[in-house]
């Protein structure tokens, strides 16, 4: 059934990948990676174009996945997705908050889990799209670049590409988020100090 669907979409080339990527962000049970690879292998010179088509399709589908979560709620997650995916994504949300979206874009967990869950948790849509733009660009274009430069020989390289991206990108992202959190904390403390001083001076000036 799944292979039949992939074969059907593959017959449409780039349009098939666009459709697959669009619904991959909403409800498609198979990640777009599994169509991008055979299409890129068949036409390595078009690999970057295929990556672009898939990337655009994914970004356009992201708001629809978000709206499903927002208006249908958590009940839809367990009906259309694997329990292990939902449980893993939920733990990431509870532990890391909005960082889970950005990290989730690089994980092997299908991104639809995060688009729907973002809607369930009323996460800002514009921020979800921003994080999706970064994470999905890496996943689509790493595959595209490998096939563009190495041709069909890249088939063996991309088998574990999601794992490599996850291992390399996530530590960098965690470091970035920690630095940003520390910067924001210092900025808030710096803004808080003058207000405390002003409050103290106001107390001293108050007539006894």
N, C-alpha and C positions, 0 to 999 in steps of 0.2 A: 504493500500500500504506500509506504513512505517512499520507496525507490521509484514507484510508478509516478508519484507526484513530482519527484526530482527530475525524472526523465521528461515529463510533460513540460515543466518549466524550462528545462534546458533547451528544448526545441525553439523557445522564443528568445534565446540568447540574452542580450543585455536587458531586454524588457522583462524576461523571466526572472532575472536576478533582482530587478527593481521591485517587482511584485513580491518576490520572496522576502526581500529585505524590509519592505514596507510592513508586511504582515508578521515578520519576525519580531518587530517591536510591539505587536499587539497580541497575537494568538498563535502564530505558526509554531508547531512543535519541534521543527528542525531549524537549527541556526543557519543563517545565510551562508556561513563559511562552507557548508557542504555543497552548495551550488557554485559559489565563487571559485572554488578550487578546480573542479572539472572544466568549467568554462574558461578559466585562465590557462589551464593546461592545454586546452584545445586551440586557444588563440593567445599565446604569450605576448604578442605585440600589442594586444588590446587590454592587457592586464590592468594597466593604470586607469583606463577608461571604465572598465568593469568595476574597479574599486570605487571610482567616483559615483557611478550609477547606484551601486549598492549602498554607499554612504548616504547619498541624498534620499534614497528610499527609506532607509532606517530613520533618518531625522524627521522625515515627513510623517512616518508612522508613530513616532514617539508620543505626540499629543493625543492620539487616539487611544493608545494603551493607557495613558494617564487618565483620560476621561472615563474609560471603563472602570478603573479603580475608584475614581471619585464618585461616580453615580451608582455603581453596582455594589461596591464594597468588598470587604475581605472574603466573602463567601465565594466569589468568582475564582479566587486564586487557587483554592484546593480542588476546584472542579476542572479547571483547564490546565493545571500545572502539577508537576511532581511534588509530593509533600516534602521531599528532601531539599528541593530548590527553594521552596517557600520558607521552610524552617531556617535554612542557611541565610537567606536574605533578611529574614526577620531579625535574626541574631545580630547581623551586621548593622541593621538600622538601630536596634536598641543599644548597641555598644558604641557605634561611631556616628550616629545621627546622619547629617547630610553627607558626611564623608563616604558613607556606604554607597551612595549613588555613583560618585566618581570612581571609587575602587571597583564597584560592581560592573562598570563599563569594561573593565579589563579581565574580570574573572571568567571561568568557564561556565558559570551559571548564566542561562539565557537572559538577555537584557530585558525581555518582556516582563520578567519577574519584578524588575526594579521600576519599570514604567508604570505597571499596574499598582504596585505597592506604593509608589510615590503619590498616586491619585488617592489611594485609600487613606494615606496619612496626611493628605492636604499639603504635601511638599510643594513649594513654589514651582510652577510649570517652567518659567523662564530659566530657572536654575537647573532644572532637570535637563532641558534642551542644551544648555551650555555644557554641562558635564558629559552628556551624550555626544556632543560635537567633538569633544577632546578624545574620549575613550574609544568611540567607534571609528574615528579617523585612524587611530593607531592600528586597530584590528584589521580594518579593510586595506589600508595602504601598505602595511607590512607584507601581507599576502601578495598584493598587486606588485610591489617593488621586487619581491623575490622572483616572481614569474617573469616580470619584464626584463630583468637582468640575467637570470639563469635559465629561462625557458622551461622546458619540461623537466629539466634536472631538479627544479625547485620542489617537485612533488614530495620528495623525501624530507625536505627541509620544513615544510609547513605542517607536517603531521602533528608536531607538538608545539606549534606556534603559540597557541593560547596559553600553554603552560609557561613558555619562555617569557611572553609578554607579562604574564601575571607575576612571575618571579622577579623580573627586572623593574617593571613599572610600579608595582604596589609599594615596595620600600621607598622609592623616590617620592611617591604621592604622600605616603604617611609622614615622611620627613618634611615635605612642603606644608602639609596641614598642621603639623606640630609647630613649625616656625611661624606660620600665619596666626595660629592660636596664641602663641606667646607674644607676638607683635601686637595683636588686638588687646591682649590683657594689659600690656605696658601702656598702650595708648589710652585705655580706659582709666588706668591708675593715674596717668598724667593729667587727664581731664578732671579727675575727681579731687586731686590735691588743691587746685585753686578754689574750688567750691567749698572745701573744708576750711581753708584759710579765711575766705570771705565770711563764712558762717561764724568763725571764731571772732573775727574783727567786729562783726555785727553784735555779738554778745558783749564784747568789751565796751562798745559805744552805747549800749543800751543803758539808759539812766537807772540808777539803783533806787 
